[in-house]
Amino acid sequence: MRPWPKWMLPGTKLSATRPPNFYLSHTMGQVVVLGSLNRDCIAQVEALPPPGHTVVAKQLLYRFGGKGGNQAVAAAKQDAEVFMIGCVGDDSAGQAYVQMLNEHGINTDGVVKRAGTPTGMAMISVDAQAENTIVVCLAANDTLTADEVVAQQPAIARGTIMLAQFEVPIGAVVEGLKLARHMGTTTCLNPSPWRDHFPWGEVEIDFVVVNEHEAAQLCGQPVLSLGEIGWVRDRIRELGIHTLIVTRGADSTPAFSKVGPSFEVPSILVQPVDTVGSGDCFAGVFAARWSEGRMLEMSLRAACVAGSLATKKMGAQEGTPDRNDVDEALADALMEQMRK
């Protein structure tokens, strides 16, 4: 069993031997990730170039990325059992990516190797304020078929939760979500990058995780606070969403439920270095923690902490914190909240 994070219960002194009940042990969750696998080319620049201008990069880095891969690694670092469904090319980049996933303990039996097609690539620029621009070439990701997703039915049925995004064909995503619902597996969708033609309402979705911009596109107007629960609840009922989670950077994260209680959880303050992948870290950690015990608030708290920690290092996957880091930061954050 891992060392306990520092903790303080009401009415007791700070103790490393009396963690809260949810830390006493954890059951390894099973997360199925349906999504993209890209190689990232990251240029560090002083300022992002305006249209028609050229800037000189201070540093160039090559990393593994893609929203699906990022979220799978984030979940694996929380000790979840992860099964990856995706597609890479039959090139050296694809081979290296599969090897890296295996080194993280991720099952890649659901990763298709597409002959004659390159592995996806993302070209990323990050400025001195940690803001970024991203251009993605989907390549092999865009060839994943619904039939190839259906072929992974046994793994989907064993999963506690399926996590999907929009960097693979929408038909494959819809089929995966429908199959997961049919098999009794919880579904979580991160509709990013945004696509207008997703058939909302065609399949019930347990959790939808969006940032502020995606929330406005999804709901038809900005979602500014938990105080807007009335019209937001009506809207997510129309869309077939059970719980809508809106990440807002350094601000608190509200969760709107169509039937149960709605609430928000705070983030932690950090000095960001690179915000690329922080949203993917949030989604992957949320899925992993939910798969352990189906505790929504604590899963969101862990995800908020992890998303903040992920901005402290360069790289979408390299910056993803492990379970010990998240537990320690979460314990410190909750103790600070108790003092107020």
C-alpha positions in Angstrom: 0.0 0.0 0.0 1.3 3.5 -0.9 2.4 6.0 1.8 -0.4 8.2 3.2 -0.6 11.8 2.1 -0.5 14.4 4.8 -4.0 15.0 6.2 -5.9 16.6 8.9 -9.4 15.5 10.1 -11.7 18.0 11.9 -10.7 18.2 15.6 -7.4 16.4 15.2 -3.8 17.5 14.7 -2.0 17.1 11.4 -1.3 13.4 10.9 0.3 11.2 8.2 -1.3 8.1 9.7 -5.0 9.1 9.7 -6.0 9.7 6.1 -9.7 10.2 5.2 -11.7 7.1 4.4 -11.3 7.4 0.6 -7.5 7.1 0.9 -7.5 4.0 3.1 -7.3 1.8 0.0 -8.3 2.1 -3.6 -9.7 -0.4 -6.0 -8.0 -0.3 -9.4 -10.5 1.1 -11.9 -10.9 0.0 -15.5 -10.8 2.8 -18.1 -11.4 2.4 -21.8 -10.1 5.3 -23.8 -11.3 5.8 -27.4 -9.3 8.5 -29.1 -6.4 10.0 -31.0 -2.6 9.2 -30.9 -0.3 12.0 -32.2 3.3 12.9 -32.2 3.7 16.5 -31.0 6.2 19.0 -32.3 6.3 21.8 -29.8 8.0 25.2 -30.5 8.7 27.5 -27.5 8.4 31.1 -28.6 8.5 34.5 -26.9 5.1 35.5 -28.5 2.7 33.7 -30.8 3.0 35.1 -34.4 0.1 37.1 -35.8 -1.1 36.1 -39.4 1.6 36.6 -42.0 4.4 36.9 -39.5 7.3 34.6 -38.6 8.9 34.2 -35.2 12.0 32.3 -34.1 11.6 29.4 -31.7 13.8 29.3 -28.6 13.5 25.5 -28.4 11.9 22.6 -30.3 10.6 19.5 -28.6 9.1 16.3 -29.8 6.6 14.5 -27.6 3.9 11.9 -27.7 0.4 13.5 -27.7 -3.1 13.4 -29.1 -6.1 13.8 -26.8 -6.7 10.1 -26.5 -3.1 9.2 -25.7 -2.8 12.0 -23.3 -5.9 11.0 -21.4 -4.9 7.3 -21.4 -1.5 8.1 -19.8 -3.1 10.5 -17.3 -5.5 7.6 -16.2 -2.7 5.1 -16.1 -0.6 7.4 -13.8 -3.5 7.2 -11.4 -3.1 3.4 -11.3 -6.1 2.7 -13.4 -6.1 -0.3 -15.8 -6.4 1.3 -19.2 -7.4 -0.1 -22.6 -6.7 2.0 -25.6 -8.8 2.1 -28.8 -7.2 4.2 -31.6 -5.2 4.1 -34.8 -1.6 4.8 -35.7 0.3 4.5 -38.9 2.7 1.7 -39.9 5.6 4.0 -39.4 8.3 4.4 -36.8 6.3 7.0 -35.0 3.4 4.6 -34.6 5.6 1.8 -33.4 7.3 4.1 -30.8 3.9 5.3 -29.6 2.6 1.8 -29.0 5.8 0.9 -27.2 5.4 4.0 -24.9 1.8 3.1 -24.1 2.9 -0.4 -23.2 5.6 0.9 -20.9 2.9 2.8 -19.0 1.0 -0.5 -18.6 -1.7 0.5 -21.1 -3.3 -2.4 -23.1 -2.9 -1.6 -26.8 -4.7 -4.5 -28.3 -7.3 -2.1 -29.5 -4.8 0.1 -31.4 -5.0 -0.4 -35.1 -1.8 -0.2 -37.2 -3.0 1.4 -40.5 -0.8 0.3 -43.5 0.3 3.1 -45.8 -0.9 5.9 -43.5 1.3 8.2 -41.3 0.7 8.5 -37.6 -1.1 11.8 -36.6 0.9 14.9 -35.9 0.3 18.1 -33.9 2.3 21.3 -34.4 2.2 23.4 -31.3 3.5 26.8 -30.4 3.8 27.9 -26.8 4.5 31.5 -25.7 6.2 33.0 -22.6 2.8 33.3 -20.9 2.1 29.5 -21.5 -0.6 30.3 -24.1 -0.6 28.1 -27.2 -1.8 27.5 -30.7 -2.2 24.0 -32.1 -2.5 22.6 -35.6 -3.4 18.9 -35.9 -3.0 16.6 -38.8 -5.2 13.7 -37.9 -3.8 11.2 -40.5 -4.2 7.6 -39.2 -6.6 8.9 -36.4 -9.1 9.9 -39.1 -9.3 6.4 -40.5 -10.6 4.6 -37.4 -13.9 2.9 -38.2 -17.0 2.2 -36.2 -16.5 -1.6 -37.0 -13.0 -1.5 -35.5 -14.5 0.0 -32.3 -17.2 -2.6 -32.2 -14.6 -5.3 -32.5 -13.4 -4.2 -29.0 -16.7 -5.1 -27.4 -15.2 -7.5 -24.8 -12.8 -4.8 -23.5 -15.6 -2.1 -23.5 -17.8 -4.5 -21.5 -15.1 -5.0 -18.9 -14.5 -1.3 -18.5 -15.9 0.8 -15.7 -15.9 3.9 -17.8 -15.3 4.8 -21.5 -13.6 8.1 -22.2 -13.8 9.6 -25.8 -13.0 12.8 -27.6 -13.4 14.3 -31.1 -10.0 13.7 -32.7 -11.2 10.4 -34.3 -14.2 10.1 -36.7 -17.6 11.0 -35.1 -19.1 7.7 -36.4 -16.6 5.7 -34.4 -17.2 7.9 -31.3 -21.0 7.5 -31.5 -20.8 3.8 -32.0 -18.4 3.4 -29.0 -20.6 5.4 -26.7 -23.7 3.5 -27.7 -22.0 0.2 -27.2 -20.7 1.2 -23.8 -24.1 2.3 -22.7 -25.6 -1.0 -23.9 -22.9 -2.9 -22.0 -23.5 -1.0 -18.8 -20.2 1.0 -18.9 -20.3 4.6 -17.8 -19.7 7.0 -20.6 -17.6 10.2 -20.5 -17.2 12.5 -23.6 -14.7 15.4 -23.9 -16.1 17.0 -27.2 -12.8 18.6 -28.2 -11.7 19.9 -30.6 -15.3 21.0 -31.1 -17.3 19.6 -34.1 -20.8 20.9 -34.9 -22.2 17.7 -36.4 -22.2 15.4 -33.3 -25.7 14.0 -33.0 -26.5 15.2 -29.5 -29.4 13.4 -28.0 -29.0 10.3 -30.1 -27.1 8.6 -27.3 -27.3 9.2 -23.5 -24.0 10.3 -22.1 -23.2 10.1 -18.3 -20.5 12.8 -18.2 -19.5 15.6 -20.7 -16.3 17.5 -19.8 -15.9 20.8 -21.6 -13.9 24.1 -21.3 -15.7 27.5 -21.2 -15.6 27.9 -25.0 -16.9 24.4 -25.7 -19.6 25.0 -23.0 -20.9 28.0 -24.9 -20.9 26.1 -28.2 -22.7 23.2 -26.6 -25.3 25.2 -24.7 -25.8 28.1 -27.1 -24.6 30.7 -24.6 -21.8 31.1 -22.1 -22.0 29.1 -18.9 -20.6 31.5 -16.3 -21.4 30.1 -12.9 -23.3 27.5 -10.9 -26.0 30.1 -10.5 -27.2 29.4 -14.0 -28.3 25.9 -13.0 -31.9 26.4 -14.1 -31.5 26.9 -17.9 -28.3 24.7 -18.0 -30.2 21.8 -16.5 -33.0 22.2 -19.1 -30.4 22.3 -21.9 -28.5 19.2 -20.9 -31.7 17.2 -20.6 -32.3 18.1 -24.3 -28.8 17.0 -25.2 -29.0 13.6 -23.4 -26.3 14.6 -20.9 -26.6 13.4 -17.3 -23.8 15.6 -15.8 -22.0 18.6 -17.5 -18.6 19.5 -16.1 -17.1 22.9 -17.1 -13.4 23.5 -16.6 -12.5 27.1 -16.3 -8.7 27.3 -15.9 -7.8 28.8 -12.5 -11.5 29.3 -11.6 -13.6 26.7 -9.9 -15.2 23.8 -11.9 -19.0 23.5 -11.7 -20.8 20.2 -12.3 -24.4 20.5 -13.5 -26.6 17.4 -13.0 -29.9 17.0 -14.8 -31.4 15.1 -11.8 -29.0 15.1 -8.8 -27.3 17.9 -6.8 -25.1 20.3 -8.7 -21.9 21.8 -7.1 -18.5 23.3 -7.9 -15.0 22.4 -6.7 -12.0 24.8 -6.5 -8.7 24.6 -8.4 -5.3 25.2 -6.9 -3.1 28.2 -7.8 0.1 27.4 -9.6 2.6 29.3 -11.9 1.9 27.8 -15.3 4.7 26.8 -17.7 2.7 25.0 -20.4 -1.1 24.6 -20.5 -1.0 22.1 -23.4 -2.7 18.9 -22.2 -4.0 20.2 -18.9 -7.6 19.6 -20.0 -6.6 16.1 -21.1 -5.0 15.4 -17.8 -8.2 16.6 -16.1 -10.4 14.2 -18.1 -8.0 11.2 -17.7 -7.7 11.7 -14.0 -11.4 12.2 -13.6 -12.2 8.9 -15.4 -9.6 7.0 -13.4 -10.8 8.2 -10.0 -14.5 7.8 -11.0 -13.7 4.2 -12.1 -12.4 3.4 -8.6 -15.4 4.3 -6.4 -18.0 6.3 -8.4 -17.5 9.3 -6.1 -18.2 12.3 -8.2 -17.1 15.2 -6.0 -13.8 13.5 -5.0 -13.1 12.5 -8.6 -13.6 16.1 -9.6 -11.4 17.4 -6.8 -8.6 15.1 -7.9 -9.0 16.1 -11.5 -8.9 19.8 -10.7 -5.7 19.4 -8.8 -4.1 17.2 -11.5 -5.1 19.6 -14.2 -3.4 22.5 -12.4 -0.2 20.5 -11.6 0.0 19.5 -15.3 0.7 23.1 -16.3 3.9 23.2 -14.2 5.9 21.2 -16.8 6.4 21.2 -20.5 4.7 18.4 -22.5 1.1 17.1 -22.5 2.1 13.7 -21.0 5.4 14.6 -19.3 3.7 17.1 -17.2 0.9 14.7 -16.0 1.3 14.1 -12.3 1.3 10.6 -10.8 -1.1 9.5 -8.1 1.2 10.4 -5.2 1.6 13.9 -6.4 -2.2 14.3 -6.9 -3.0 12.8 -3.5 -0.5 15.1 -1.7 -1.7 18.3 -3.4 -5.3 17.3 -2.9 -4.8 16.7 0.8 -3.0 20.1 1.1 -5.8 21.9 -0.8 -8.5 20.4 1.4 -6.7 21.2 4.6 -6.3 24.8 3.4 -10.0 24.9 2.7 -10.8 23.5 6.2 -8.8 26.4 7.7 -10.9 29.0 6.1 
